[in-house]
Amino acid sequence: MSAVISVLWWVCGHIGCLHIWCDNEVVVSHFKELQQGLATPECFEHADLWRQVQVLLREATVELLINKVYSHVESA
């Protein structure tokens, strides 16, 4: 969550497309719900942090795409 907020601050004022790769399914799904207007920060735990995300999403000047990646997977 902190990393997502940090990258949203970092990208402020930039133009283009940003892909965020995140291993937390809850963060990815809540981010998408906020982005699509399907939920409000008050729907989620840690609403204060999600309010920050919502504000940064509204102010974003880049196309934002978030993707779920798997971590802690044993390699063969």
Contact map, one row per residue, 1 for C-alpha under 8 A:
1111100000000000000000000010000000000000000000001000000000000000000000000000
1111110000000000000000000000000000000000000000000000000000000000000000000000
1111111000000000000000000000000000000000000000000000000000000000000000000000
1111111100000000000100000000000000000000000000000000000000000000000000000000
1111111110000000000000000000000000000000000000000001100000000000000000000000
0111111111000000000000000000000000000000000000000000000000000000000000000000
0011111111100000000000000000000000000000000000000000000000000000000000000000
0001111111110000000000000000000000000000000000000000100110010000000000000000
0000111111110000000000000000000000000000000000000000000100000000000000000000
0000011111110000000000000000000000000000000000000000000000000000000000000000
0000001111111100000000000000000000000000000000000000000000010100000000000000
0000000111111100000000000000000000000000000000000000000100111000000000000000
0000000000111110000000000000000000000000000000000000000000011000000000000000
0000000000111111000000000000000000000000000000000000000000001100000000000000
0000000000001111100000000000000000000000000000000000000000001100000000000000
0000000000000111110000000000000000000000000000000000000000001110000000000000
0000000000000011111000000000000000000000000000000000000000000111100000000000
0000000000000001111100000000000000000000000000000000000000000111100000000000
0000000000000000111110000000000000000000000000000000000000000001111000000000
0001000000000000011111000000000000000000000000000000000000000001111000000000
0000000000000000001111100000000000000000000000000000000000000000011110000000
0000000000000000000111111011000000000000000000000000000000000000011110000000
0000000000000000000011111000000000000000000000000000000000000000000111100000
0000000000000000000001111111000000000000000000000000000000000000000110000000
0000000000000000000001111111100000000000000000000000000000000000000100000000
0000000000000000000000011111110000000000000000000000000000000000000000000000
1000000000000000000001011111111000000000000000000000000000000000000000000000
0000000000000000000001011111111100000000000000000000000000000000011100000000
0000000000000000000000001111111110000000000000000000000000000000000000000000
0000000000000000000000000111111111000010000100000000000000000000000000000000
0000000000000000000000000011111111100000000000000000100000000000010000000000
0000000000000000000000000001111111110000000000000000000000000000010000000000
0000000000000000000000000000111111111110000000000000000000000000000000000000
0000000000000000000000000000011111111111100000000000010000000000000000000000
0000000000000000000000000000001111111100000000000000010010000000000000000000
0000000000000000000000000000000111111110000000000000000000000000000000000000
0000000000000000000000000000000011111111000000000000000000000000000000000000
0000000000000000000000000000000011111111000000000000000000000000000000000000
0000000000000000000000000000010011011111101000000000000000000000000000000000
0000000000000000000000000000000001001111111100000000000000000000000000000000
0000000000000000000000000000000001000011111100110110010000000000000000000000
0000000000000000000000000000000000000001111110100000000000000000000000000000
0000000000000000000000000000000000000011111110100000000000000000000000000000
0000000000000000000000000000010000000001111111100100000000000000000000000000
0000000000000000000000000000000000000000011111100000000000000000000000000000
0000000000000000000000000000000000000000000111111100000000000000000000000000
0000000000000000000000000000000000000000111111111110000000000000000000000000
0000000000000000000000000000000000000000100001111111000000000000000000000000
1000000000000000000000000000000000000000000001111111100000000000000000000000
0000000000000000000000000000000000000000100101111111110000000000000000000000
0000000000000000000000000000000000000000100000111111111000000000000000000000
0000100000000000000000000000000000000000000000011111111100000000000000000000
0000100100000000000000000000001000000000000000001111111110000000000000000000
0000000000000000000000000000000001100000100000000111111111000000000000000000
0000000000000000000000000000000000000000000000000011111111100000000000000000
0000000110010000000000000000000000000000000000000001111111110000000000000000
0000000100000000000000000000000000100000000000000000111111110000000000000000
0000000000000000000000000000000000000000000000000000011111110000000000000000
0000000000010000000000000000000000000000000000000000001111111000000000000000
0000000100111000000000000000000000000000000000000000000111111110000000000000
0000000000011111000000000000000000000000000000000000000000111110000000000000
0000000000100111110000000000000000000000000000000000000000011111000000000000
0000000000000001110000000000000000000000000000000000000000011111100000000000
0000000000000000111100000000000000000000000000000000000000000111110000000000
0000000000000000111100000000000000000000000000000000000000000011111000000000
0000000000000000001111000001001100000000000000000000000000000001111100000000
0000000000000000001111000001000000000000000000000000000000000000111110000000
0000000000000000000011111001000000000000000000000000000000000000011111000000
0000000000000000000011110000000000000000000000000000000000000000001111100000
0000000000000000000000100000000000000000000000000000000000000000000111111000
0000000000000000000000100000000000000000000000000000000000000000000011111000
0000000000000000000000000000000000000000000000000000000000000000000001111100
0000000000000000000000000000000000000000000000000000000000000000000001111110
0000000000000000000000000000000000000000000000000000000000000000000000011111
0000000000000000000000000000000000000000000000000000000000000000000000001111
0000000000000000000000000000000000000000000000000000000000000000000000000111
